[in-house]
Amino acid sequence: MSLVVEVVRSGFVESVHQARMLTVDADGRPVAVHGEVDALVSPRSSMKPLQALGMLRSGLDLEGELLALACASHSGEPFHVDGARKILAGAGLDESALRCPEDYPEDRTVTARSRLFMNCSGKHSAMLATCVLNGWPTETYLEPSHPLQRAIRDTVEELTGERVAATGVDGCGAPLFFVSMVGVTRAFRAFPLSERGSHERRIFEAMSAFPEWTSGTHRPEAKLMRALPGLMAKVGAEAFDAFVFADGRAGTVKIDDGGQRARTPVTVAALRSLGLDAPELDALAVTPLLGGGRPVGEVRVRTA
């Protein structure tokens, strides 16, 4: 049975969201299962750590903040933009090589659009750097048949333990692979459980150490990772979320109607189902609902 997320306004349940959730313990055994977690899903940007792993396996050499940025859905803050420029410059390229859409920073402090502001520019910059390193074409790096995308697909299939059922197009233009929540959860467990120095561990350590680089200074996922040291979390569009803790406890979340406002409360419930908790999570367990600029309700997981 799916979880129900209630939208409560002035004491009345105004709307509901249905949510799927899967969590597993440190040995990979199911702890909480809600909804059809075996069905195909579009994990969207939650797949970025797997895409980055495909790039590292193809020779890309990034560390620390820049490796976290290669896995990011960022807010277009100045340090995100500067980081993407550094990745491109290291490959002898500039913004003109990017094939992601133009965008504004989230805070709208800049009125001019740029591909560097687009939340996936770190990933795209890393993709281009990987192409330059291998002598692959940079103009067509988003085509599913491109050597880079074939390498990424192989990585996705290996870590999820599933064949990619279908390939679509993500919002940034990159290939999007359809797998199950079970497969994504299995894949995320590989990152902290791999041996030290492995590409998987490098990604885990970079993302968990630099949460602002994988998302943004004020993003919920950054707050979760700061509150729970040893957590690697990655959200995706249409209300998907995936996470793994240092000991292998992991989970995935999908809000069936794509309602982003319901995602973080369900993710908090997923973390708590595994005994992962901190005082800071109380403020993230509900999403405030405003009326006239003041709180009049909340979005919360139904508890009974």
C-alpha positions as CSV (number, residue, x, y, z in Angstrom):
1,M,0.0,0.0,0.0
2,S,1.2,3.5,-0.9
3,L,1.9,6.1,1.8
4,V,-0.5,9.0,1.9
5,V,0.8,12.6,2.2
6,E,-1.8,15.0,3.5
7,V,-2.1,18.7,2.6
8,V,-3.7,20.3,5.6
9,R,-5.1,23.8,5.5
10,S,-6.7,25.5,8.4
11,G,-7.3,22.1,10.1
12,F,-8.8,20.4,7.0
13,V,-7.3,17.9,4.6
14,E,-7.4,19.8,1.4
15,S,-5.5,17.4,-0.9
16,V,-3.5,14.2,-0.7
17,H,-0.5,12.8,-2.5
18,Q,0.3,9.0,-2.9
19,A,3.9,8.1,-2.3
20,R,6.0,5.0,-2.9
21,M,8.9,4.3,-0.5
22,L,11.5,1.5,-0.2
23,T,14.1,1.3,2.6
24,V,16.6,-1.4,3.3
25,D,18.9,-2.1,6.2
26,A,22.7,-2.3,6.2
27,D,22.5,-5.9,4.8
28,G,20.1,-4.9,2.0
29,R,17.0,-6.4,3.6
30,P,13.7,-4.6,3.2
31,V,12.6,-2.5,6.1
32,A,9.7,-0.4,4.8
33,V,7.9,-1.1,1.5
34,H,5.1,1.1,0.3
35,G,3.6,1.0,-3.2
36,E,4.8,-0.7,-6.3
37,V,8.6,-0.4,-5.8
38,D,9.3,-3.0,-8.6
39,A,7.5,-0.9,-11.2
40,L,9.5,1.2,-13.7
41,V,10.3,4.7,-12.7
42,S,12.1,7.7,-14.0
43,P,14.6,8.6,-11.3
44,R,15.7,11.7,-13.2
45,S,18.6,13.5,-11.4
46,S,18.8,10.9,-8.7
47,M,20.9,9.0,-11.3
48,K,23.6,11.6,-11.4
49,P,26.0,9.7,-9.1
50,L,25.7,6.7,-11.5
51,Q,26.4,9.0,-14.5
52,A,29.4,10.4,-12.7
53,L,30.6,6.9,-12.0
54,G,30.5,6.1,-15.7
55,M,32.6,9.2,-16.3
56,L,35.2,8.3,-13.7
57,R,35.4,4.8,-15.1
58,S,36.1,6.4,-18.5
59,G,39.0,8.3,-17.1
60,L,37.6,11.6,-15.7
61,D,39.7,12.8,-12.8
62,L,37.8,15.1,-10.5
63,E,37.9,15.2,-6.7
64,G,36.2,16.9,-3.8
65,E,33.9,19.8,-4.6
66,L,34.1,19.5,-8.3
67,L,33.3,15.8,-8.2
68,A,30.3,16.6,-6.0
69,L,29.3,19.3,-8.6
70,A,29.4,16.7,-11.4
71,C,26.7,14.8,-9.4
72,A,24.7,18.0,-8.7
73,S,21.3,19.5,-9.3
74,H,22.6,22.9,-8.2
75,S,21.0,26.3,-7.5
76,G,23.2,28.3,-9.8
77,E,25.0,30.0,-6.9
78,P,28.3,31.7,-7.8
79,F,30.5,28.8,-6.5
80,H,28.5,26.4,-8.7
81,V,29.0,28.5,-11.8
82,D,32.7,29.0,-11.0
83,G,33.1,25.2,-10.5
84,A,31.5,24.4,-13.8
85,R,33.8,26.9,-15.5
86,K,36.8,25.2,-13.9
87,I,35.8,21.8,-15.1
88,L,35.3,23.1,-18.7
89,A,38.5,25.1,-18.6
90,G,40.4,22.0,-17.5
91,A,39.3,20.4,-20.8
92,G,40.1,23.5,-22.8
93,L,36.4,24.4,-23.3
94,D,34.1,27.1,-22.3
95,E,30.3,27.6,-21.9
96,S,29.7,27.5,-25.6
97,A,30.3,23.7,-25.6
98,L,27.5,23.0,-23.2
99,R,24.3,21.5,-24.7
100,C,22.0,21.9,-21.6
101,P,19.4,24.6,-21.7
102,E,20.0,28.2,-20.5
103,D,18.5,29.2,-17.2
104,Y,18.6,31.8,-14.4
105,P,20.0,31.2,-10.9
106,E,17.4,30.2,-8.4
107,D,17.7,33.5,-6.4
108,R,17.2,35.5,-9.6
109,T,20.0,38.0,-8.6
110,V,21.2,37.8,-12.2
111,T,18.8,38.7,-15.0
112,A,20.8,37.2,-17.9
113,R,20.2,33.6,-18.8
114,S,23.2,31.2,-19.1
115,R,23.8,27.5,-19.5
116,L,26.1,27.7,-16.5
117,F,23.1,28.5,-14.3
118,M,21.2,25.5,-15.4
119,N,21.1,23.0,-12.5
120,C,22.8,20.2,-14.5
121,S,25.7,22.3,-15.8
122,G,28.2,20.6,-13.5
123,K,27.2,17.2,-15.0
124,H,27.3,18.5,-18.5
125,S,30.7,20.1,-18.0
126,A,32.0,16.8,-16.6
127,M,30.5,14.9,-19.6
128,L,32.4,17.2,-22.0
129,A,35.6,16.9,-20.0
130,T,35.3,13.1,-20.3
131,C,34.8,13.3,-24.0
132,V,37.9,15.5,-24.5
133,L,40.0,13.1,-22.5
134,N,38.9,10.2,-24.6
135,G,38.9,11.9,-28.0
136,W,35.2,11.5,-28.3
137,P,33.0,14.0,-30.2
138,T,31.8,16.9,-28.0
139,E,29.0,18.1,-30.3
140,T,27.0,14.9,-29.9
141,Y,27.7,14.0,-26.3
142,L,24.0,13.8,-25.5
143,E,23.1,11.2,-28.1
144,P,22.3,7.8,-26.6
145,S,24.6,6.2,-29.2
146,H,27.6,8.3,-28.1
147,P,30.4,6.3,-26.5
148,L,30.0,8.3,-23.3
149,Q,26.3,7.6,-23.0
150,R,26.9,3.9,-23.8
151,A,29.4,3.8,-20.9
152,I,27.0,5.4,-18.6
153,R,24.2,3.0,-19.6
154,D,26.5,0.0,-18.9
155,T,27.3,1.4,-15.5
156,V,23.6,1.9,-14.7
157,E,22.8,-1.7,-15.7
158,E,25.7,-3.0,-13.6
159,L,24.9,-1.2,-10.4
160,T,21.1,-1.5,-10.6
161,G,21.3,-5.2,-11.6
162,E,18.7,-4.5,-14.2
163,R,18.5,-4.0,-17.9
164,V,17.4,-0.5,-18.9
165,A,13.8,-1.0,-19.9
166,A,13.6,2.3,-21.9
167,T,15.6,5.4,-22.7
168,G,14.1,8.8,-22.6
169,V,15.3,12.4,-22.5
170,D,15.8,14.3,-19.3
171,G,15.0,17.9,-18.8
172,C,18.7,18.8,-19.4
173,G,18.7,16.9,-22.7
174,A,20.8,13.9,-21.4
175,P,19.6,10.3,-21.9
176,L,17.2,9.1,-19.1
177,F,17.1,5.5,-18.2
178,F,14.0,3.8,-16.8
179,V,14.6,1.2,-14.0
180,S,12.9,0.3,-10.7
181,M,13.1,1.7,-7.3
182,V,14.6,-1.6,-6.2
183,G,17.4,-1.2,-8.7
184,V,18.1,2.4,-7.7
185,T,18.3,1.4,-4.0
186,R,20.6,-1.4,-4.9
187,A,22.8,0.9,-6.9
188,F,23.1,3.5,-4.2
189,R,24.3,0.9,-1.7
190,A,27.3,0.3,-3.9
191,F,28.8,3.7,-3.2
192,P,29.7,3.6,0.5
193,L,30.2,-0.2,0.5
194,S,32.9,-0.2,-2.1
195,E,36.5,-0.3,-1.1
196,R,38.4,2.8,-0.1
197,G,39.9,4.6,-3.1
198,S,37.4,3.1,-5.6
199,H,35.5,5.4,-7.9
200,E,32.3,4.6,-6.0
201,R,33.7,5.6,-2.6
202,R,35.2,8.8,-4.1
203,I,31.7,9.8,-5.2
204,F,30.2,8.9,-1.9
205,E,32.8,10.8,0.0
206,A,32.6,13.9,-2.2
207,M,28.8,14.1,-2.1
208,S,28.5,13.5,1.6
209,A,31.3,16.0,2.4
210,F,30.1,18.8,0.2
211,P,26.3,18.8,0.3
212,E,26.0,22.4,-0.8
213,W,27.9,21.5,-4.0
214,T,25.5,18.7,-4.9
215,S,22.4,20.9,-4.4
216,G,22.5,24.4,-2.9
217,T,23.1,26.3,0.3
218,H,19.5,26.3,1.3
219,R,18.2,23.1,-0.3
220,P,16.5,20.4,1.8
221,E,18.8,17.7,0.7
222,A,21.8,19.7,1.9
223,K,20.1,20.2,5.2
224,L,19.5,16.5,5.5
225,M,23.2,15.6,4.7
226,R,24.4,18.3,7.2
227,A,22.1,16.9,9.9
228,L,23.1,13.3,9.2
229,P,26.9,13.1,8.6
230,G,27.6,10.0,6.5
231,L,24.5,10.5,4.4
232,M,24.5,10.8,0.6
233,A,21.2,12.0,-0.8
234,K,20.2,12.9,-4.4
235,V,16.9,14.2,-5.5
236,G,15.3,14.1,-8.9
237,A,12.6,15.9,-10.8
238,E,9.0,14.8,-10.5
239,A,9.6,14.1,-6.8
240,F,12.1,11.3,-6.8
241,D,14.7,10.9,-4.0
242,A,17.4,8.3,-3.3
243,F,19.8,8.1,-0.4
244,V,22.4,5.9,1.3
245,F,24.1,6.0,4.6
246,A,27.7,5.1,5.3
247,D,26.8,1.6,6.6
248,G,24.6,0.7,3.6
249,R,21.2,1.6,4.9
250,A,19.5,3.0,1.9
251,G,16.2,4.0,0.3
252,T,14.2,5.5,-2.5
253,V,11.1,7.7,-2.6
254,K,8.7,8.6,-5.4
255,I,5.6,10.9,-5.2
256,D,3.3,9.4,-7.8
257,D,1.9,12.7,-9.0
258,G,5.3,14.4,-9.1
259,G,4.4,16.8,-6.3
260,Q,7.7,18.1,-5.0
261,R,6.2,19.6,-1.8
262,A,5.5,16.0,-0.6
263,R,8.9,14.6,-1.3
264,T,11.0,15.8,1.7
265,P,8.4,14.8,4.3
266,V,8.4,11.2,2.8
267,T,12.2,11.2,2.7
268,V,12.4,12.1,6.4
269,A,9.9,9.2,7.1
270,A,12.1,6.9,5.0
271,L,15.2,7.9,7.0
272,R,13.5,7.5,10.3
273,S,12.3,4.0,9.3
274,L,15.9,3.1,9.3
275,G,16.7,4.7,12.7
276,L,18.4,7.7,11.0
277,D,17.3,10.8,12.8
278,A,18.4,14.2,14.2
279,P,16.7,17.2,15.8
280,E,17.1,19.1,12.5
281,L,14.8,16.6,10.7
282,D,11.8,17.9,12.7
283,A,11.6,21.0,10.5
284,L,11.9,19.0,7.4
285,A,9.3,16.3,8.3
286,V,6.5,18.8,7.3
287,T,6.3,21.4,4.6
288,P,4.7,24.6,5.8
289,L,1.5,25.7,3.9
290,L,1.0,29.5,3.8
291,G,-2.0,31.7,3.6
292,G,-1.6,35.4,3.4
293,G,2.1,35.0,3.9
294,R,1.7,33.2,7.2
295,P,1.6,29.5,8.1
296,V,-1.9,28.1,8.0
297,G,-1.2,24.4,7.6
298,E,1.3,21.8,6.5
299,V,2.1,19.0,4.2
300,R,2.8,15.9,6.2
301,V,2.9,12.1,6.0
302,R,-0.3,10.5,7.4
303,T,0.7,8.5,10.5
304,A,-2.5,6.5,11.0
